[in-house]
Amino acid sequence: MSILVLRVPHETGRLLSSIGVPGDKESVDTLHITLLDLGDTLPIEQLAKVMVATYEVTSQWKPFLVGASKVSTFN
């Protein structure tokens, strides 16, 4: 499986994990926000192009703040 994700910073993950929501909790080190699921059959050549394009865009961004009014879980 190939996915494009934003990693959640460790301190943010630690704070999120302290919120009481039902369900099993993931390790703070693996928390992320999935931006795009690229599926199971993407050829490695295409995946390499996605990685290069993603780096070119994200290397120009500065950190940004995100807010939430609700926290939920799914399995």
C-alpha positions as CSV (number, residue, x, y, z in Angstrom):
1,M,0.0,0.0,0.0
2,S,1.2,3.5,-0.8
3,I,-0.1,6.5,1.0
4,L,0.8,10.2,1.1
5,V,0.8,11.4,4.7
6,L,1.6,14.3,7.0
7,R,3.4,13.2,10.1
8,V,2.0,14.5,13.4
9,P,4.8,16.1,15.5
10,H,5.6,14.1,18.6
11,E,4.4,16.8,21.1
12,T,1.2,17.2,19.2
13,G,0.7,13.5,19.2
14,R,1.3,13.3,22.9
15,L,-1.3,16.0,23.5
16,L,-3.8,14.3,21.2
17,S,-3.3,10.9,22.9
18,S,-4.4,12.4,26.2
19,I,-7.9,13.2,24.8
20,G,-10.4,10.7,26.0
21,V,-12.0,9.0,23.0
22,P,-13.1,5.4,22.8
23,G,-11.1,2.8,21.0
24,D,-7.5,1.6,20.9
25,K,-4.8,4.3,20.7
26,E,-2.0,4.3,18.2
27,S,1.5,4.9,19.2
28,V,2.4,8.6,19.2
29,D,5.3,7.8,16.8
30,T,2.9,6.6,14.1
31,L,0.3,9.3,14.1
32,H,-0.3,10.9,10.8
33,I,-2.9,12.6,8.6
34,T,-3.5,10.6,5.4
35,L,-3.7,13.0,2.4
36,L,-3.9,10.4,-0.4
37,D,-4.2,6.7,-0.7
38,L,-2.3,5.6,-3.8
39,G,-3.5,2.0,-3.7
40,D,-1.8,-1.3,-3.8
41,T,-0.8,-1.5,-7.5
42,L,1.1,1.7,-8.3
43,P,4.2,0.8,-10.2
44,I,7.5,1.8,-8.5
45,E,8.3,4.2,-11.3
46,Q,5.1,6.1,-10.7
47,L,5.6,6.1,-7.0
48,A,9.1,7.6,-7.5
49,K,7.6,10.4,-9.5
50,V,5.0,11.0,-6.7
51,M,7.8,11.2,-4.2
52,V,9.8,13.7,-6.2
53,A,6.8,15.9,-6.8
54,T,5.8,15.7,-3.2
55,Y,9.3,16.7,-2.0
56,E,9.4,19.6,-4.5
57,V,6.1,21.0,-3.1
58,T,6.6,20.4,0.6
59,S,10.2,21.5,0.8
60,Q,8.9,25.0,0.0
61,W,6.3,25.1,2.8
62,K,6.7,26.4,6.3
63,P,5.1,24.8,9.3
64,F,1.4,25.7,9.7
65,L,-1.2,25.5,12.4
66,V,-4.3,23.3,12.2
67,G,-7.4,23.5,14.5
68,A,-10.1,21.0,15.2
69,S,-13.5,21.3,16.9
70,K,-14.1,17.5,17.2
71,V,-12.0,14.5,17.7
72,S,-13.2,11.0,16.7
73,T,-11.8,7.6,15.9
74,F,-12.4,4.9,13.3
75,N,-11.2,1.3,13.0
